Amino acid sequence: MNIERQEILQQLDRILLSEGFAKAEKLGKFLRLVVENSLQEVPEQLKEYAIGVQVYGRREDFDPRLDSTVRAEAVRLRSRLAQYYGGLGKTDRIRIEIQKGAYAAGFKINDTPGAKSTVHSRWALAAVALLAIIVTGVIWSGSSRNVSAIDSLAVLQFSSLNSGKEMEAKAKEVRDEMIAELSKERGIRVSGSEARVSGAGGPEDWAKLGKQLKVGAFLEGSVHRNKASVRLTVKLISAHDGFHLWAGTFERSGATEADFENVAVHAAVESVLKALGKVELRGERSGTKSRSPEAVRLYLEALRGRSIANDHPREQGIADQKRRVQMLERCLEEDSAFASAWGALATARLGLADFREANWKDELDKAKAAANRALQLDEAQEEANSTLGTIELFQDLKLQQAALHLRRAVELSPHNGRWQELYGSALSILGRFDEAIDELSRAQIGDPDEARINIAKSNVYFNGQNFSKAEEEARAAILQANPGAQPKAHWALGIALEGQGKVAAAESELRKALKLDPRESRAIVALTLLLVRTGRSAKAEKLFLQGENMWKDWGGLGHTSRAYYRVAKGEKTIAIEELWKGYEAREGSFPYFLVDARLASIRSDPRVQELILKLRGPR
């Protein structure tokens, strides 16, 4: 049976994102090399030497007869693939196998009952030759309106996920070409709009914008270039009720940039039209399955008020999240295949875990399970990608995998400032400061008055030791005059000033932060460190103990904060012990030790290097 190239490439990406491969970077690189070589029109005969050099970084004098790494890893690779297809991939339509006795891949249709494909369209052979296409296809929508009845479409701004005017212009070109191509289709009115969705970007916010623009659906997208490829991600949203109808990603694979734009746009346009039922799907029904009205009602009710939940007192916040969990569980009893509800449930359970009640680890496990279930139903479920990325970043400490999931969330929702901020945090923790600043700058375009983003940028500049820029962003946050953000803004300004040696001014700002909020833990720690460094150890001890007492319901200021304090006092052995305890406790502030200049003096210690290796892996 013939299997199309794009189906195989999508299956490859699905495997590489699974747990068994996500944390085995070189094994994944090995698999990708073998699969992509096997898909060539005339495959090369891969040798151990080439794999050893390209994948495992062996030197040019590598001798496979003396070094059996590649052979051993091939055995591991076949075993890992067998584990994948025995579990998560049991019902995947495509099976990828590595042939014994050769470094070549075989592909076959899975005949397991219930096997499914996530590819819903076929493109011209020219497109297949030029692109590796990852398409989630028509998704199971919550929309109560038949998509084939949609006769008007607003194409919103496409975002560049790279900095610079060149990629911004390219995103605009791609959008303009999509408008032109879609406009050729009879029976659908297409227009461009510079409007942005308001609020948190939930279904009701999209429905409100739909009424304003008087259209049936929205199309938004993003363009992202990395060293090896260019990705176009497009998402179709119902303007009737705000539910997502379809999402697709089109990735360049060995073509000129002009060819990529031409083929990607045509493939995306065809997919959009199929999702709208304007073009018949080969062997499938067009359109989407409608959710039950009760499931939709419960889902929308659970989402209502989410954006202000974090402003509530602790007890009310816990009660709100528990109510939200209960409603979403009832929703999923009505419809267990509702991917968006699983995504929202993952976020709600993560919110409960953040309160660190006695069962917080159970809530975290349930959040991950809900997110994974959402992604099994719909790989383009952006909320699940964001939640899983957040857990991987701050709890599981799988930093590279976190960055992948958060980038996917941003690709799918390029105007969600909160997810852009999280992705920026992941990039910063990985030491990719310039990319983090670019991401946060894009977040500011959509919400220029958000002090939280200024503070995040200030923190990135601080970790990159650009203290004058850190000061500039912190002052901008203060000028926003957002009462809730003021304590953090003064903290950010305080540490930026101290980084420049302006000790008196720094102390003044840190004391302003604590006057506004005596419980601002970062300001407590920062002022404690400043007092130690200026010879006021007794005052520092008193302040730190006060902070520990204020946060006793949460276990005190935390092991990571104690590590900072011990470093400032010159007690490096105790500091490193506290840092390890912070790692074991999975404290939210712990990953930042990788880049925070205030811990630079212990970073070369072998015990700290061991920690760094656990988080970042070998260089």
N, C-alpha and C positions, 0 to 999 in steps of 0.2 A: 504494500500500500504506500502511495506517495505521501511524503510528509513535507510540508513547506518549510523553507529556511527560517522564516520569522517565528514559526511555532517552536522550532528547536531552540532558537536564541532566547525566546521568552522563557522556555522551560529551563534553560541554563541559568538565567537570572533568578528564577524562582528557587532553584536548588542553592545558588550561592547566597541567597538571603536567609536560607534555613539555618537553624541553630548549629547543626553539625558542620557547616561550612563557613558561617559568618565569623567564627573565632579561629578559623584555620586558613589564614590569608594565602599562604603559599600553596596549600592543597587546592584552594579555589583557583589560583592562578594556573596551576598545573592543568586542572580540568578545562578552564577556558581556552588555554593554548591548544589542547588536544581537540576539543570540539570545533573551534574556529578553523583549525587546520583541516579537519576532516570535511568541513563544509565548502572548502575551496573547490573550484571546478576541476583542478588537477592537484589533489593534496600532495604535500611533500611527505617523504617518509621520515617521520620524526625519529631522531636518534637520542640516546641517553645523554650524549655530550651536549646537544642543543638545549635539552630540558634542564640539565644541571646548570648551565651558564645562564639561560634566560629566566628560569624560575627560582633556582636555589642559590644564585649569586656565586657560583663556582668560578674560579679564575680560568684564564685561557689554557693553562696547562693541566686542566682537570682531566683525569684518566678514569673512566667508568670501570675499568678492570680492577682498580685499586680502591675505588670509592663506590659503595653500593647504595648510596642515598637514593638515587632515582628509582632503582628497582624496589627498594623497601617502601618508598612513598607511593609507588604505583599499586602495590598490594594494599596499602592504607586507603588509597583513593577508591579502589574497587569495593573495599569493605564499607567505607563511608557512604558510597552510593547505594549499596545494598541496604544499609540501615535506613537511609532516606526513603527508599521505595518500600521498605517494610513498615514505615510509620507514616509521617506527614505526607509523603508522595504516593501513598498506596493507590489513590484514585486519580492521579495525574494521567492525562491522556498520552503523553509522550514519555517514553523511557529512554534514557541515555545510558549507554553501557561502554566501558572501556575494555576493548578486546584483549584477551590474554595472549602473550607472546608478541604484542605489537603496541605501539603508542598511538592508537587510532580509536576513534569513537564510533559506535554503532547506534542506530536510532530505530525504534519500533513503536508501533501503536500498542498501548497497554490494553489487554483484553480482560482486565479485572472488572467484574460487574460494578457499575457506578462510576467508571472512569470518566473524567470530564476534561474538556478543553476550555481554556480561558481566552482563546482567540476567536473572534467573531467575524472576521472579514478576510477577504483575499484580495491582494493587489496585483497589479501588472508585474510581469517578470522584471521589468526595468527597475521598479521600485525595490523589489526584493534584492536585486544585485547591488543596489546602492545603499540600502539601509538595513540596520538591525532594528526591527520594529517590535516594540513592546506595547501591546494594546490590551487594556482591560475589557474593552468592548462594551456592549450594552449591559448595564448593571441592573440589579433588581431594585427598582426605584420605589420610593414611598409616595410618588406623585399620584394624585387621584385623577389626573387628566391624561387621556390617551395622547401619547406623544405624536402620533400621526396627525392629530388635529392642530398641532402648533404651526402657525402660518407666519410668524414674525420672530425675528432673532436680532438681539443687540449684541454686537461684538465689542466687548470692553477692552480696556488697555491690556496689552501683553507686556509682561515685565521681563527685563533682562536680569538674570541672577548673577551677572558679572558686572564689575565696575567699568566705567569708561563709556564715552559717547558712541564708540563704534558698535558695541553690543546693544546699546539702547536703540541706535538707529536700526540695527538688524531686527530687533523685536518689533519695531514699528513696521518695517518692511514686510515681515511675515504676517503681521496682523492685517495690513492693507491688502496683501495678496489674498488672504483668506476671505476678506470681505468681497473682493472682486470675484473670486471663484464661486463663492456661495450665492452671490447676486445673480449668477447665470442660471440658477435653478428656478424653474417655474413653480409657482405655488407657495413661495416663501419670500417674505419681505425682509431684507437684511439692511441693517444700518450700523454705523459705528457710534459709540458713545464714550465720552470721557468720564461718565458718572462712576462713583465708587459706592459699594455697599456700605451702609452705616452700621453702627452698633458692633456686635460681636461677629457679624457675618453668619448668623444662624438662619434657618429657613424663613422665619418671619421677617427678618431684615431683607432677604432677597425678594420675598413676595411684595414687600412695601415698595422696593425699587421697581419691581415689575409693573405695579399700578402706576407709578410716576411716569415710566417710559412707554407704557402701553404696548408691551411686547409679550410674546409667549415664552421666550427662553433667552438665556444669556450664554455667551461663550467667552471664557477668559483663558489666558494661557501664560506660559513662561518659556524663555529660551535660556539655556545654560551651556556654556562651553567649558570643557576641561581639556587637559593635554591630549586626550585621545579621541574625543568625540564632541558632537554638538547634540543637545537634546531639546526637542520641542515637546512640551506637555500642554495638552488642551483639555478643558473641562466644560461640559454642557450642564446647565442648571435650569430647572423649571422656574419661570417667572410667576407661575400660578401659585405655587405653594413653597418654592424655595428648595425643593429636594433635588439632589444631584441625579442626573439621568445617565451620564456616561463620562468616562475619562480615558485618555489615551496618551501614550508617550512614544515618540518617534525619535530614534537615535541614529545619528550618522555612523556609517561604518564603511570607510574607504571610498569617499567621493569628493569631488571638488565642492567648495562651499555653495557655489551657485546650484550645482546639481542637488545638493542636500535640500536647499530651500525649495527648489522646484518640486522635487519628489515628495518631501515631507509634507508640504502644504497640500498637494493633491491627495496624498494618502489620508491626511487629517480631514480634508473636506469630504472625501468619500465616506469616511467613518462617521462623521457628524451626520451626513445625510442618511446613512443607514440607521444610525441611532434614532433619528427623527422619523424613520419609516418612509422616507422619500425614495429610497432605493431598496429593492428587495434583498434580503439577506439570503445567501445561497444555502438552502437546506434548513433555514431557521425562520421562525416567525419574527417579524419586526415588532418594535415596541417593547414595553416593559410590563412586568407584573405589578399590579397595584397592591399596595398594602391594605390591610383591613382598616376601616375608619377608626376603630377603637385603638389599634396599635399606634396609628398616626397621632391621635389625640393625646395619648399618654406620653408619647415621645416629645411632642411640642410642649406639653405642660411641664415635663421634666426639664426642658431646656430653658424655660422662662426664668429670668432672674439670675442666670448663672454668672453673668459678667460682674455683678455686684456682690456675689457671695463672699469674696475674700475681704470685703470691707466690714463684714459682720463680726461681732464679738465671738470668741472661741466657741462657747456653748451653742450659740445660735448657728454658727457655721457648721458644727458637727450635725446638728439637727437637720439643717437644710440639705446637707449631703446625704444623710440617711434617707430622707424623704425622696430625694432624687433617685437614689439606688432602688428604693422600693417601687417607684413608678416605672422605672426602666425595666425592672424584672417582670412586672406585670405586663408591660408592653411586649417583652420577648416571649412571655407565655402565650400571648395572642399570635405572635409571628416570630418564630425562632430564626428566620433567615433575614432579619432586618439588620443589615450590616451597620447602618448609621446608629441604630440603637445600641448595638454592641460597642461601637466606638465611644458613644456618650457614657455608657456604663463604665467603660475602662477609665475615662476621665474622672467620673464621680468617685469611683473606688480609690483612685490615686489621690483625689482630694481628701478622702477619709484617712488614708494612710499618712498624709502629711501632718495630720493632727497628732500623730504618734501616741494614740491610745494603746491600751495593753495588747490589742489584737492587730496592730498596724501592719505587721509582716504578713498576716493572713490576707488583709485587704490588698496589699501589694501583689501577692500571688494571684488574687482574683482579678486585679486590674490587668495584669499581664495576660491571664487566660482570656479575658474579655477582648483585649486588643488583638490577640492572636486569632481569636474566632472571627472578629470583624475582618481581618486581613485574609483569612481563608475564604470568606464570602466575597470580598471585594478588595483586591490589592490597592485600589485607589482610594480607600477610606482614609482620608487625611487625618482625622482626629485620632484614629488608632495608631497611625504612623507617628504622630506627635507624642502621644502618651507613651508608646513603647520606647521611643527615642529618649524621652525624659527619664524613664525608669532605668534605661541602659546607661544614661549619662551619670545620674546621681546615686543610683542604688546598686545596679549590677556592675557598674564601672567597666562596661564594654564600650570604650570611647569611640572607636572607629565605627562600630555598628550603630551607635547612637547617632553619629553624624550622618550616616546613610539614611536612617529613618527620618531624622529631622529635615534633611535636605529634601526627601521625598514629600514630606508634608508641605514644605515651602513651595516646591514645584507645583503642587496641586492647588495650593491657596497662596499665591504670591503676594497677596495684600494683607495677610494675617500678621500683624505686628508682633503678637505674642510668640508665635512660632518662629518668626524671623529672629526674635531676641534669643530664644532657646538655641536655635541653630548657631547664632553668633557666639553664644556661651560655649557650645561644643567646640567650635573652631578655635576660640581663645584658649580653652583648656588644652587643646592639642598643640598650642603654640603657633597657630596660623593666624597671627594678629591682623595682618593686612586684610585677609579674607573676612575675618570677623568684623572689622570696621566697615568694609564694603556692605556686608549683610545688614548691619545695624543702620547704616546710612540709607539703604533702601527702605527699611522699616520707617524711617523718619519721613520719607516722601509721602507715605500714606497717612501718617499721623505726626505732623511736625511739632505739635504742642504736647507730646507725650514725654514728660520729664523722666519716666522710667527708662526710656531708650537712651536719653542723654547720660543717665547714670551708668547704664550698661557700657556705653562707649567710653566713658571716663575710666571705668574699671579695666577695660581692654587696654587702653593707653597706659594706665598705671602698670599693668602686668608686663607690658612691652617696654616699660621704663621711659616712656615719652611723657614726662610729668607735666610739661607745659600744656600739651594738648589735653591731658587728663583734667587739668585745672580749668581749661576753657569749656569743656563739656559739663563739668560740675557746676560752673557758674551759670551756664545756659539752663541747667535743670532748676537752679534756684530761681532764676528769672521767670520760669513757668508759673511760679506761685501756686503750685499744687500742694495743698496742706499735707496730704498723705505721703508725698514724696520728699518733703523738706528735710526730715531728719537724715535720710539716706543721702540726699544731695549735699548736705553739710559734711557728712562723713566722707563722701567722695572727695570733696574739696579739701578737707583736712589732710587726708593721706597724700593727695597730690602736692599740696604745699610742703608737707614734711619731706617728700621726695626731692624737693628742690632746696632743702635746707632752711626753709622759712618756718622755723620751729614755733615761734610765738604765734604767728598767724594760724598755723596748723592747729595749735592747742585751742585757740579761740573758736575755730570752726567746729572742732570736735565737741567742745563744751556747749556750743549752740545746738548741736545735734541732740545731745543728752538733755538739754533743757526742754527741747520740743518733745522728746520721747525718751524718758529715763531708761526704757527697756531696749533701746536700739543696740543690739548685741555687738554689731560691727564697730560702732563708735566706742563702746565700752572697751573692747579689745584694743582698738587703735590708740585710745588715750592711755590705756595701761602701758602699752609698749613705749609710747612717747615719754611717759613719766619715768619709766625704768631707764631709758636712754639719756634722760637729763638728770639722773642721779637722785630721783625722788622715789626710791624703792618702797618705802613704807606707805606712801600715798597710793602707789601703784597696787600694792597688795590689798589695801583696803578697798579700792575701787573694784578690783577683780573679784574679790569675795562677795561684794555687794551684787555684782552681776550674776555670780553663781547662785546666790540666794534668790534673786529675782526670777531666774529661769529654772528653779528647782523642780517645778512640775514637768519640765522637759528634760530633766537630767543634768541641769546646769548649763553652762556655756558650751560644753562639749569638749571632747578630746582634742579636736583640731585646734580650737582656740587655746587650749592649755599648751599645745605644742608651740604656738606662736609666743606665748608668754614665757615659756621655759627657754626658748631660743634667745629672747631678748635678755634674759637673766644670765645667759651663758651656760645653762644647764642642758647641754646638748644630748646627753644620754637619756635623760628623762623626756626631753622633747621628742626624741625619736620613738621612745616607747609609747608616748601619747599619740603620735602620728599613726603608729600601727594599730592602736586601739580605735582611732578614728576610721581607719580603713575597715577594721572588723565590724564596727558599728554601722558602716555605710552612711556616715554623716553627710548631709547635703553640701557642706562647705569643704569637705575633704578633697575632691578632685582639683580644686584651685591651688593646692600646694605645689602642683607640678610647675606652675608659672609665677607664683607670687614671689616677688623679689625679697620680701621680708624673711623668707626661709632659705635664701640662697646659700647661707653659710653652712647648712647641713646637707645640701643636695648632693655633694660628692661623697658623702659617707656611704660605705658599702651596703649598710642596712637600708638606707634611703634609696640607693640605686636599685636594690631588690624590689622595693615598692614601685618605683618608676617602671621597672621592667614588667611587673604584674599589670600595670595599667596600660602602658604604651606598647608593650611587646618589644622585641629586638629591633634595633634601628636597621 
